[in-house]
């Protein structure tokens, strides 16, 4: 019996193999491929037009990939224009599962004993939202669970998740910063008596193997994970949640380029189950889907337990002295919090000590040798670092250009510099700096959160790691430094991201009975985004953003795709880009812009040129792109990446 097997590598076709015994479509098998053995999945039991001698399947595994998962692999492959084998690789979680170990150890069923408490107190609006979610179980229905920060969105979707577990189903919760979610995990454990299964890069391989087996065997469990958890082989998936659905970290920017939020909606549709997109600042794409009736809208209008929204004020930095990063009104507010034993969060979305180091003798700027980017000074580590490729080198004493000594000047503030400044201003305060350079594991994050929660910290200084989801009862003041920093992003979502980030970090203040205050330091106090934040007028922001996108037919009112060429030789990449431009097919509803050097013209040693493909909303870009790229033969040294629905334009 001959069958077609898809293998988890960069191929888009299945291969013919001989099966010596009966096998089923979807069965995971071990097959010889090239010079070694690998896992594969029987993609079809139909004979192919194969004239050679088929290799024989070496072994079966006892695991069968669910039909919905196979459809999902096909769909993601077609949409992202990525080889099916690479999508399958994410499903089989290679190389993490080390398949030889996976099948030496027999699968042993587990029995999770969840507690289902009856004393969970929900407000009227929470109860109504939870009722609608529970009523949709067993059918495809996307929901936007919208509510201001602190309104209790988590309790609403956990209420529906409880029903799924009671019925023996499986649930998936995606979170954007999975290594920093100790508060969320503690809440889950308090509610259900046990921890959920975790899936992210910090999890040991043995634990991943066990989780993978339990899911494909259909055990009733809840998984909380990063975007890659979406590709786990759930056999009885009954419910999906994408928390903080607006977060840009759901977009994978290398290898397989996909947006986990959008793919999660497809995953739910193929499994015929509900999906909840939860956010206090939903993406414009999601808002428009609600307006067009594609998603149901669930709104939580009030903060839980009657907490009030913080007062937001704008500090005009144009009125402050030059070189000042902490304005007098903010310093005074910090002093007041210290006197009242309350906590302050200073937010600056810029890691390191200074974003640029230059020589005041010759003007030389220190650049990354592999990227078209400045090296960021990290004073704590005495290093100059590239935040794009990871290159680092010791901070020198002299200029590498003119060799002048003691002429290097840090330009601009990063969180390390603000930390240094705060220690000088408030020497008796207990200050904690929180960045991904210092906190990269769940254990470190838990220790940090415990310090803040227990009142051991007076002033917290951090990046966007602290903007999402955390609840600190004693935190009453948030100061956003360089609040307009993200407005210089230069892409269509820079305003949206800035609003979302500042709204989220503002929501950390005054989440219980103590009133909260937010101070936005900005050089653009009259900017519509700053005014919308000050007035708590989210709708004004969405109206302005919608009008701007509609005017230029940008997503969600049009479609975009990026075609990025890269290579090690700058002239070769430029030549290839211009050659590809000559083959652009004519199309009345599709415009191709470029080629131009990418804004980040060199990344990890590779030179980069870009095209931007723009179309009306009803048009599918994939057939056009496939037709175009097949026409031109480019050198093998040139790498071509296709990004459907790009989020980053670097």
C-alpha positions in Angstrom: 0.0 0.0 0.0 1.4 3.3 -1.1 0.7 6.6 0.9 1.8 10.2 0.7 3.9 11.4 3.7 4.6 15.1 4.5 7.9 15.6 6.3 8.8 18.5 8.5 11.3 20.4 6.4 11.3 23.0 3.6 9.1 21.2 1.1 5.7 21.9 -0.2 4.8 18.4 -1.5 4.3 15.0 0.2 6.4 12.0 -0.8 5.4 8.4 -1.7 6.2 5.7 0.8 5.3 2.0 1.0 3.3 1.0 4.1 3.7 -2.7 5.1 0.6 -2.6 7.3 -2.6 -0.6 7.4 -2.1 3.1 8.4 -4.5 6.0 8.6 -4.5 9.5 7.2 -3.0 11.8 9.9 -0.9 9.1 11.5 2.5 10.2 12.6 5.2 7.8 11.3 9.0 7.5 11.1 10.3 7.4 7.6 13.7 7.5 5.9 14.3 10.9 4.3 17.5 11.8 2.5 20.2 10.3 4.7 18.4 10.0 8.0 15.2 9.0 9.7 12.6 11.7 10.5 9.0 12.0 11.7 6.3 12.5 9.0 2.6 12.5 8.7 0.5 10.5 6.3 -1.1 13.3 4.4 -3.1 11.2 1.9 -3.8 7.5 1.3 -4.3 8.1 -2.4 -1.8 6.7 -4.9 0.4 9.2 -6.7 1.9 9.2 -10.2 5.2 7.8 -8.9 7.4 5.7 -11.1 10.3 4.9 -8.9 10.8 2.5 -6.0 9.1 3.8 -2.9 11.0 3.7 0.4 9.2 1.8 3.3 7.8 3.5 6.4 10.1 2.4 9.3 7.6 2.6 12.2 4.3 4.0 13.3 4.1 6.0 16.6 0.5 5.5 17.8 -0.2 9.2 17.4 -2.6 10.7 14.9 -2.7 14.3 13.9 -6.3 15.6 14.2 -8.0 16.4 10.8 -8.5 20.1 11.9 -4.8 20.4 12.5 -4.0 19.0 9.0 -6.4 21.6 7.5 -4.7 24.3 9.6 -1.3 23.4 8.3 -2.6 23.6 4.7 -4.4 26.9 5.4 -1.4 28.6 7.1 0.9 27.4 4.3 -1.3 28.7 1.5 -1.9 32.1 3.3 1.6 32.8 4.3 3.1 31.3 1.2 5.4 29.1 3.3 6.2 25.4 2.6 3.8 23.0 4.3 6.8 21.1 5.7 7.9 24.1 7.7 4.4 24.6 9.2 4.4 20.9 10.1 7.7 21.3 11.8 6.1 23.7 14.2 3.2 21.2 14.8 5.6 18.4 15.6 7.7 20.8 17.7 11.0 19.6 16.2 13.7 19.6 17.3 12.4 20.1 20.8 10.6 16.8 21.0 13.7 14.7 20.0 11.4 12.1 18.5 13.5 9.1 19.3 13.2 9.8 23.0 9.5 10.6 22.5 8.7 7.1 21.3 11.1 5.1 23.5 9.0 6.2 26.5 5.4 4.9 26.4 2.6 7.4 26.8 1.2 7.4 30.3 -2.2 9.0 30.8 -2.5 11.7 33.4 -5.5 12.7 35.5 -5.8 16.4 36.2 -8.1 17.1 39.2 -9.4 20.6 38.7 -11.3 22.4 41.4 -14.4 24.3 40.2 -15.3 26.9 42.8 -18.8 28.2 43.2 -18.0 31.4 45.0 -16.5 33.4 42.2 -18.0 36.9 42.4 -18.7 38.5 39.0 -20.2 41.9 38.3 -23.4 42.1 36.3 -21.5 43.0 33.1 -19.0 40.2 33.7 -21.8 37.7 34.3 -23.5 38.7 31.1 -20.3 38.4 29.0 -19.5 35.0 30.6 -23.0 33.7 29.8 -22.6 34.6 26.1 -19.2 32.9 25.9 -20.6 29.7 27.5 -23.6 29.7 25.2 -21.2 29.6 22.2 -19.3 26.5 23.2 -19.4 24.0 20.4 -19.7 26.5 17.5 -17.3 28.9 15.8 -17.8 32.4 17.1 -15.2 35.1 17.5 -15.6 37.6 20.4 -13.9 40.8 21.2 -13.8 41.0 25.0 -13.3 44.7 25.5 -12.8 46.4 28.8 -10.7 49.1 30.4 -7.6 48.0 32.4 -8.7 46.4 35.6 -12.2 45.6 34.5 -11.9 41.8 35.1 -11.6 40.4 31.5 -9.6 37.4 32.8 -12.3 36.2 35.2 -14.8 36.3 32.3 -12.9 34.1 30.0 -11.8 31.8 32.8 -15.5 31.3 33.6 -16.1 29.9 30.1 -12.8 27.9 30.2 -14.1 26.2 33.3 -17.1 24.9 31.4 -14.8 23.5 28.7 -12.7 21.6 31.2 -15.9 20.3 33.0 -17.0 18.7 29.7 -13.6 17.0 29.1 -12.4 19.5 26.5 -9.1 21.3 26.0 -8.5 25.1 26.1 -5.7 27.3 24.9 -4.8 30.8 26.3 -2.2 32.8 24.4 -0.3 35.5 26.2 2.2 37.9 24.7 4.9 37.8 27.4 4.7 34.2 28.6 7.8 34.4 30.7 6.4 37.3 32.7 2.9 36.0 33.6 3.4 34.8 37.2 0.4 36.8 38.4 -1.8 35.2 35.7 -0.6 31.7 36.6 -1.2 32.3 40.3 -4.7 33.5 39.5 -5.4 30.3 37.5 -4.0 28.1 40.3 -6.0 29.8 43.0 -9.1 29.3 40.9 -8.6 25.7 39.7 -6.3 24.2 42.3 -3.6 23.3 39.8 -1.3 25.1 37.3 -2.1 25.0 33.6 0.3 23.4 31.2 2.9 25.9 29.9 4.4 26.2 26.5 7.2 28.7 25.8 11.0 28.8 25.2 11.9 28.4 28.8 10.1 25.1 29.3 12.5 22.0 29.5 12.3 19.6 26.6 11.1 16.7 28.7 8.2 18.8 29.9 7.4 19.8 26.3 7.4 16.2 25.2 4.9 15.3 28.0 2.6 18.3 27.2 2.7 17.4 23.4 1.7 13.8 24.1 -1.1 14.7 26.5 -2.6 17.1 24.0 -2.6 14.8 21.0 -4.1 12.0 23.2 -7.0 14.3 24.1 -6.5 14.8 27.8 -8.8 17.5 29.2 -6.2 20.3 30.0 -5.7 24.0 29.7 -2.5 25.3 28.0 -1.2 28.8 28.4 1.6 29.7 26.0 3.3 32.0 23.6 2.4 32.2 20.0 4.0 28.9 19.1 1.4 27.1 21.3 -1.1 27.7 18.6 0.5 24.9 16.6 0.3 22.2 19.3 -1.8 19.2 18.2 -4.9 19.6 20.4 -7.2 16.6 19.9 -10.2 18.1 21.7 -9.7 21.8 21.4 -12.8 23.5 22.7 -11.9 27.2 23.4 -9.2 29.7 22.5 -8.3 33.0 24.1 -5.8 35.6 22.7 -5.2 37.9 25.6 -3.9 41.4 24.8 -4.8 40.6 21.2 -3.4 43.9 20.0 0.1 43.1 21.1 2.7 43.2 18.3 4.6 40.2 19.7 2.0 37.9 18.3 3.6 38.5 14.9 6.5 36.2 14.2 9.1 38.1 12.1 11.5 35.4 11.1 11.4 32.0 9.3 7.6 31.4 9.1 6.0 34.9 9.1 2.6 34.8 10.6 0.3 36.7 13.0 -0.8 34.3 15.8 -3.9 36.4 16.5 -5.2 36.1 13.0 -4.2 32.4 12.7 -5.9 31.7 16.0 -9.2 32.8 14.5 -8.7 30.4 11.6 -7.8 27.6 14.0 -11.0 28.2 15.9 -13.0 28.2 12.6 -11.5 24.9 11.4 -12.3 23.4 14.8 -15.7 24.9 15.1 -15.1 26.5 18.5 -15.4 30.0 20.0 -12.4 32.3 20.3 -12.0 35.3 22.6 -9.8 38.3 21.6 -9.3 40.2 24.8 -7.9 43.8 25.1 -8.4 47.1 26.7 -7.0 48.7 23.5 -8.1 46.4 20.7 -6.4 46.6 17.3 -8.1 48.6 14.6 -8.5 45.4 12.6 -10.5 43.8 15.4 -12.6 46.9 15.9 -13.5 47.0 12.2 -14.4 43.3 12.4 -16.8 44.1 15.2 -18.3 47.0 13.3 -18.9 44.8 10.3 -20.6 42.1 12.4 -17.9 39.5 12.0 -17.1 39.4 15.7 -19.4 39.6 18.7 -18.7 42.5 21.0 -18.6 42.0 24.8 -17.8 45.2 26.8 -16.8 45.6 30.4 -17.3 49.3 31.2 -16.1 49.6 34.8 -13.0 48.7 36.8 -13.5 45.8 39.2 -14.5 46.7 42.8 -15.3 50.3 41.9 -11.7 51.5 41.3 -11.5 54.8 39.5 -9.6 55.5 36.3 -6.3 57.5 37.0 -6.1 61.2 36.4 -3.9 61.7 33.3 -1.9 65.0 32.9 0.5 66.1 30.2 3.9 67.6 30.9 5.1 69.8 28.1 8.9 69.1 27.9 9.4 72.1 25.7 9.1 74.2 28.8 11.7 72.3 30.7 15.5 73.0 30.7 17.5 71.2 28.0 19.0 67.9 29.0 16.3 67.3 31.6 14.7 63.9 31.4 12.7 64.0 34.6 10.5 67.1 34.7 9.9 69.0 38.0 6.2 68.2 38.2 7.0 64.5 38.0 9.8 64.7 40.5 7.5 66.4 43.0 4.8 63.7 42.4 7.4 61.0 43.1 8.4 62.7 46.3 4.7 62.8 47.4 4.4 59.0 46.8 7.5 58.3 48.8 6.0 60.3 51.7 2.8 58.3 51.5 4.5 54.9 51.2 3.0 54.4 47.7 4.8 53.2 44.6 5.8 54.9 41.4 6.4 53.4 37.9 8.6 55.3 35.5 8.2 53.9 32.0 10.6 54.4 29.2 10.5 52.1 26.2 14.3 52.2 25.6 16.7 49.6 27.0 20.2 50.3 28.0 22.0 53.5 29.2 22.0 55.5 26.0 20.8 54.8 22.5 23.8 56.4 20.9 27.5 56.9 21.8 29.5 59.4 19.8 32.9 61.0 19.9 32.8 64.7 20.6 36.2 65.2 19.0 35.4 63.9 15.5 31.7 63.2 15.6 32.1 59.4 15.0 29.0 57.3 15.9 29.4 53.7 17.0 27.5 51.4 14.6 26.9 47.7 14.6 29.3 46.0 12.1 26.4 43.7 10.9 23.4 46.0 11.0 22.6 49.6 9.8 21.9 50.5 13.5 23.6 52.4 16.3 25.1 50.4 19.1 23.3 50.9 22.4 25.4 51.7 25.4 24.8 49.3 28.4 26.7 50.9 31.3 25.8 48.1 33.8 27.6 45.6 31.5 30.2 48.1 30.2 29.2 47.1 26.7 28.0 48.5 23.4 25.2 46.2 22.1 23.1 45.8 19.0 19.4 45.2 19.8 18.8 43.7 16.3 21.5 41.0 16.0 22.9 40.7 19.5 26.4 41.9 18.6 28.3 43.4 21.6 31.7 44.6 22.5 33.4 46.3 25.5 32.8 50.0 25.9 36.1 51.5 24.7 38.1 54.3 26.4 39.1 55.9 23.1 37.4 56.6 19.7 37.8 53.9 17.1 37.9 56.5 14.4 40.3 59.3 15.7 41.7 57.5 18.7 41.0 60.4 21.0 40.8 59.5 24.7 37.9 60.3 27.0 35.8 61.9 24.3 33.0 59.4 24.1 29.6 60.9 25.1 26.3 59.0 25.7 23.4 60.7 23.9 19.9 60.4 25.1 18.4 58.4 28.0 17.7 54.7 28.4 16.3 53.1 31.5 19.7 52.6 33.0 20.4 56.3 32.8 17.0 57.1 34.4 17.8 54.6 37.1 21.1 56.4 37.8 19.3 59.7 37.9 16.6 58.5 40.3 19.3 57.1 42.7 20.9 60.6 42.8 17.6 62.4 43.3 16.1 60.0 45.9 19.1 58.2 47.5 17.0 56.6 50.3 14.3 55.2 47.9 14.3 51.5 47.1 14.6 51.4 43.3 14.1 48.4 40.9 15.0 48.4 37.2 13.0 45.9 35.0 14.2 45.2 31.5 14.5 42.1 29.3 18.3 42.4 29.7 18.0 41.8 33.4 14.9 39.6 33.6 14.5 36.9 31.0 13.1 33.9 32.9 9.8 33.1 34.7 11.7 32.6 38.0 13.3 36.0 37.7 10.0 37.6 36.8 8.2 36.0 39.8 10.9 37.3 42.2 10.6 40.8 40.7 6.8 40.8 41.0 6.9 39.5 44.6 9.2 42.3 45.6 6.9 44.9 44.2 3.7 43.3 45.5 5.1 43.0 49.0 6.0 46.7 49.2 9.8 46.2 49.1 10.1 48.6 46.2 9.3 52.3 46.1 10.2 53.2 42.5 10.1 50.8 39.5 11.8 51.8 36.3 11.1 49.7 33.3 10.3 49.2 29.6 7.1 47.8 28.0 7.6 44.5 30.0 5.7 46.3 32.8 3.0 47.7 30.6 0.9 44.5 30.4 -1.4 42.8 32.8 0.4 43.4 36.1 -1.6 44.4 39.2 0.2 46.2 41.9 -2.1 47.5 44.7 0.3 50.2 46.0 1.2 51.6 42.6 -0.5 55.0 42.3 1.8 57.0 40.0 2.9 56.3 36.5 5.3 58.6 34.7 5.8 58.0 31.0 9.1 59.5 29.8 9.6 60.3 26.1 5.9 59.4 25.7 6.0 60.4 22.0 9.0 58.1 21.3 6.9 55.6 19.3 5.4 58.3 17.1 8.7 58.4 15.2 8.3 54.8 14.0 7.5 55.8 10.4 5.0 53.0 9.7 1.2 53.0 9.5 0.7 51.5 13.0 3.1 53.8 14.9 0.3 55.9 16.3 -1.8 52.9 17.2 1.1 51.2 19.0 1.9 54.4 20.9 -1.7 54.8 22.0 -2.0 51.2 23.1 1.3 51.1 25.0 0.7 54.3 26.9 -2.9 53.3 27.6 -1.8 50.0 28.9 1.0 51.4 31.1 -1.4 54.1 32.4 -3.7 51.3 33.5 -1.2 50.1 36.1 -1.9 53.2 38.3 -4.6 53.2 41.0 -6.1 49.8 40.4 -7.6 49.5 43.9 -9.1 52.0 46.4 -6.1 54.5 46.2 -6.5 57.0 43.4 -4.0 56.8 40.5 -2.2 59.5 38.6 -0.4 59.3 35.2 2.0 62.0 33.9 2.9 61.9 30.2 6.2 63.7 29.4 6.0 64.8 25.7 7.3 67.3 23.2 4.0 67.1 21.3 1.4 67.9 24.0 -1.2 68.8 21.4 -0.9 65.6 19.5 -4.4 63.9 19.1 -3.0 60.7 20.8 -1.8 62.6 23.9 -5.1 64.5 24.1 -7.1 61.3 23.7 -5.1 59.7 26.6 -5.5 62.7 28.8 -9.3 62.8 28.3 -9.8 58.9 28.5 -11.4 59.3 25.0 -10.5 56.1 23.3 -13.3 56.5 20.7 -11.7 59.8 19.5 -8.5 58.0 18.8 -10.2 55.2 16.9 -12.2 57.7 14.8 -9.0 59.6 13.8 -7.1 56.4 13.1 -9.9 54.9 11.0 -10.3 58.1 8.9 -6.5 58.1 8.3 -6.4 54.4 7.2 -9.5 54.7 5.0 -8.1 57.8 3.3 -5.0 55.9 2.2 -6.7 52.5 1.8 -4.4 50.9 4.3 -5.3 47.9 6.5 -7.8 47.0 7.5 -9.3 48.8 4.5 -6.8 47.4 2.1 -4.2 44.6 1.9 -0.5 44.7 2.1 2.4 42.3 1.5 6.1 42.9 1.7 8.7 41.2 -0.5 12.2 41.5 1.1 15.3 40.5 -0.8 18.5 40.0 1.2 22.1 38.8 0.6 25.7 39.2 1.7 26.7 41.3 -1.3 25.1 44.8 -1.5 25.5 45.1 -5.3 24.0 41.7 -5.9 20.9 42.4 -3.8 20.3 45.8 -5.5 20.7 44.2 -9.0 18.3 41.4 -8.0 15.7 43.8 -6.8 15.8 45.8 -10.0 15.6 42.6 -12.0 12.6 41.4 -10.1 10.9 44.8 -10.6 11.0 44.2 -14.4 8.7 41.2 -14.0 5.9 42.9 -12.0 2.7 41.7 -13.7 0.2 44.4 -14.6 -2.9 44.5 -12.4 -5.6 47.2 -12.2 -6.2 46.8 -8.5 -2.7 46.0 -7.2 0.1 48.5 -6.8 3.8 47.5 -6.2 5.9 50.2 -4.6 9.7 49.9 -4.8 12.2 48.5 -4.9 14.0 50.6 -2.3 16.6 49.8 0.3 14.9 48.7 3.5 14.9 51.3 6.4 17.1 48.8 8.2 19.3 48.3 5.1 21.6 45.8 6.7 20.6 43.2 9.2 22.7 40.4 10.7 25.3 41.0 7.9 22.7 40.8 5.1 21.9 43.7 2.8 18.1 44.3 2.3 15.8 45.7 -0.3 12.0 45.9 -0.2 8.9 46.0 -2.3 5.5 46.9 -0.8 2.5 45.3 -2.5 -0.8 47.2 -2.0 -4.3 46.1 -3.0 -8.0 46.7 -2.5 -9.5 44.7 0.4 -11.3 42.0 -1.7 -8.2 41.1 -3.7 -6.1 38.1 -2.7 -2.4 38.9 -3.0 -1.0 35.4 -2.9 -1.8 34.4 -6.6 -0.4 37.7 -7.8 2.8 37.2 -5.8 3.2 33.6 -6.9 2.8 34.5 -10.5 5.3 37.4 -10.2 8.0 35.6 -8.3 7.9 32.5 -10.6 8.8 34.7 -13.6 12.2 35.9 -12.4 15.2 33.6 -11.8 17.3 35.2 -9.1 20.8 34.0 -7.9 20.8 31.3 -5.2 22.7 33.8 -3.0 19.6 36.0 -2.8 17.0 35.2 -0.2 13.4 36.2 -0.8 11.0 36.5 2.1 7.3 37.2 1.7 5.4 38.9 4.5 1.7 38.8 4.2 0.0 41.5 6.4 3.4 43.0 7.6 3.4 44.6 11.0 7.0 45.9 10.8 8.3 47.9 7.9 12.0 47.7 8.8 
